[in-house]
């Protein structure tokens, strides 16, 4: 509880600091995009002369231009809900159920709650039925619609059937091999896409080295993403009757490519027999979806209180 209060104080000091907050994160957004361009350029082995000078000049320019930005009327108006996997990609599975189906059920419930209780928020699904959507397209749906929040819903799996509980991920370097394993599994859908080598610029979801790239290019929205993720896990652990395994970081392609605060929610382990039954129970699905909804609602209220 002490850490939570401290975190809230750091990120949401009140309306009097809203301009400083938006200027800072406006710069971070542009600066991170610049970093990504440079990393991709190096990755393609294109030589840029005097790169340090160019980098410095562009950074100064972006910082100067950001100082004029004002978002005092900012509202969380659009959320994209991404049900993981789908179609010929079932995701992980348990004894009798598939990740793609459980993720879709919870995603549709989450969207229903937002539409009902937050009618001013536009809800967009990356999929609302059993169809395959490419990983890159999921992120681009959010980007094209200028979403304010991206929430990706998944179910987890591990070789040890005794493990259970929820985890909410944000973009970042993996802290241990378990986090890397989750990211590699979720990113592996890339291999099912035609022409993935060119589309994903040589990214190999099975290579630990490929995931190092993500630790270099941190998301400009990491602070807000962490804040939303912590609210989701708090709801799971204290309101929705789930075991929270906490907020974690790993290199998920879909989070890296979204230009807004983004989280990936692992709602439980299908490889745990008891939890698999619960994740296929309508009441439990409702509790999970309502927990994510309440977290999103509180996040929206906090962000807009800066106005």
ZILIN-V729887 format. One record per pair of residues at least 6 apart in sequence whose ideal C-beta (glycine too) atoms are under 7 Angstrom apart, sorted by sequence separation. I is the first residue (numbers start at 1). J is the second residue. D is the distance in whole Angstrom. If there is no record, write none. Layout:
i: <I,I>
j: <J,J>
d: <D,D>
This chain:
i: <48,85,93,127,174,190,193,204,219,236,269,270,278,41,84,91,92,114,126,203,237,255,268,90,91,115,142,236,90,91,114,174,255,270,90,190,268,89,156,233,268,111,126,252,267,233,85,86,111,191,233,84,85,126,190,84,38,124,188,230,85,107,187,188,229,84,83,108,83,124,184,226,267,184,124,34,83,34,81,156,265,31,34,180,183,81,81,100,31,180,232,30,154,228,232,229,27,79,228,27,30,219,225,174,214,219,224,225,225,27,221,26,211,221,86,173,221,79,81,83,173,214,23,26,77,78,83,87,89,171,23,77,78,79,80,81,82,83,86,87,88,76,77,86,87,23,78,80,86,107,172,241,242,22,86,106,240,22,171,240,22,103,172,203,240,19,103,171,240,103,170,239,102,18,135,171,99,135,170,236,239,82,99,170,235,134,170,232,235,232,235,80,168,80,91,92,136,190,232,91,92,168,231,80,92,168,187,186,187,78,80,166,183,228,231,78,79,82,84,182,183,231,78,79,82,84,179,183,78,79,80,81,82,83,84,166,179,180,77,82,179,228,76,79,227,76,175,174,166,173,174,165,166,170,172,174,165,166,167,172,173,149,164,165,166,167,168,169,170,165,169,167,169,171,169,171,182,170,171,171,170,169,168,169,168,167,89,166,166,152,166,89,165,85,164,164,163,150,164,163,150,154,156,161,162,164,149,154,155,158,161,164,148,149,150,151,152,153,154,155,156,157,161,147,152,155,156,157,158,151,153,157,139,143,155,138,142,143,135,139,142,135,139,136,155,151,149,43,40,106,99,97,39,94,109,113,39,93,94,102,109,113,39,92,95,102,97,106,110,114,118,105,109,113,36,95,35,94,106,110,114,97,106,110,32,32,32,32,31,29,28,25,11,11,79,7,76,76,76,75,74,73,72,21,18,18,12,15,15,12>
j: <54,91,99,133,180,196,199,210,225,242,275,276,284,48,91,98,99,121,133,210,244,262,275,98,99,123,150,244,99,100,123,183,264,279,100,200,278,100,167,244,279,123,138,264,279,246,99,100,125,205,247,99,100,141,205,100,55,141,205,247,103,125,205,206,247,103,103,128,104,145,205,247,288,206,147,58,107,59,107,182,292,59,62,208,211,110,111,130,62,211,263,62,186,261,265,263,62,114,263,63,66,255,261,211,251,256,261,262,263,66,260,66,251,261,127,214,262,121,123,125,215,256,66,69,120,121,126,130,132,214,67,121,122,123,124,125,126,127,130,131,132,121,122,131,132,69,124,126,132,153,218,287,288,69,133,153,287,70,219,288,71,153,222,253,290,70,154,222,291,155,222,291,155,72,189,225,154,190,225,291,294,138,155,226,291,193,229,291,294,292,295,141,229,142,154,155,199,253,295,155,156,232,295,145,157,233,252,252,253,145,147,233,250,295,298,146,147,150,152,250,251,299,147,148,151,153,248,252,148,149,150,151,152,153,154,236,249,250,148,153,250,299,148,151,299,149,249,249,242,249,250,242,243,247,249,251,243,244,245,250,251,228,243,244,245,246,247,248,249,245,249,248,250,252,252,255,266,255,256,262,263,263,263,264,265,266,189,266,267,254,268,192,268,189,268,269,269,258,272,272,260,264,266,271,272,274,260,265,266,269,272,275,260,261,262,263,264,265,266,267,268,269,273,260,265,268,269,270,271,265,267,271,254,258,270,254,258,259,253,257,260,254,258,257,279,292,296,201,201,267,270,270,213,270,285,289,216,270,271,279,286,290,217,270,273,280,276,285,289,293,297,285,289,293,217,276,217,276,288,292,296,280,289,293,217,218,219,220,220,220,220,220,223,227,296,230,300,303,304,304,307,307,307,306,306,307,302,306,307,306>
d: <7,4,6,5,4,5,7,5,7,4,5,5,5,6,6,6,5,6,5,5,3,5,5,4,3,6,5,5,7,5,5,6,6,7,5,6,7,7,7,5,5,4,5,5,7,6,6,5,6,7,6,6,4,5,5,7,7,7,5,5,7,7,4,7,4,5,5,7,4,5,6,7,5,6,7,6,4,7,5,7,6,6,7,6,6,6,5,7,6,6,7,4,6,6,6,5,6,6,6,5,6,7,5,7,3,7,4,6,6,4,6,4,4,4,5,7,7,6,6,7,3,6,6,4,7,7,7,6,6,7,6,6,5,6,5,5,4,6,6,5,6,7,6,5,3,6,7,7,5,5,7,6,7,6,6,5,5,7,4,6,5,5,7,7,7,7,6,7,4,6,6,6,5,6,5,7,6,6,4,5,7,5,4,6,4,5,5,7,5,6,5,6,4,4,7,6,6,7,4,7,7,5,4,7,4,5,7,6,5,6,4,7,4,7,6,7,6,7,6,6,5,6,5,7,7,6,5,5,5,5,5,5,4,6,4,5,7,6,6,7,4,5,5,7,7,6,6,7,5,6,4,7,7,7,3,6,4,6,5,7,7,7,6,6,6,7,5,5,6,4,7,6,5,6,6,4,7,7,5,7,6,7,6,4,5,4,5,6,6,6,6,6,7,7,6,5,6,5,4,6,6,6,4,5,7,7,6,7,7,6,6,4,6,6,4,6,4,5,5,6,7,6,7,5,7,6,5,6,6,7,6,5,5,7,5,5,5,5,6,4,6,5,5,7,6,7,7,7,6,6,6,6,6,3,6,6,6,6,6,5,6,6,5,6,7,7,6,5,4,6,6,5,4,4,5,6,5,4,5,5,7,5,5,6,7,7,6,4,7,4,4,7,6,6,7,7,4,6,7,6,7,6,6,6,4,7,5,6,7,7>
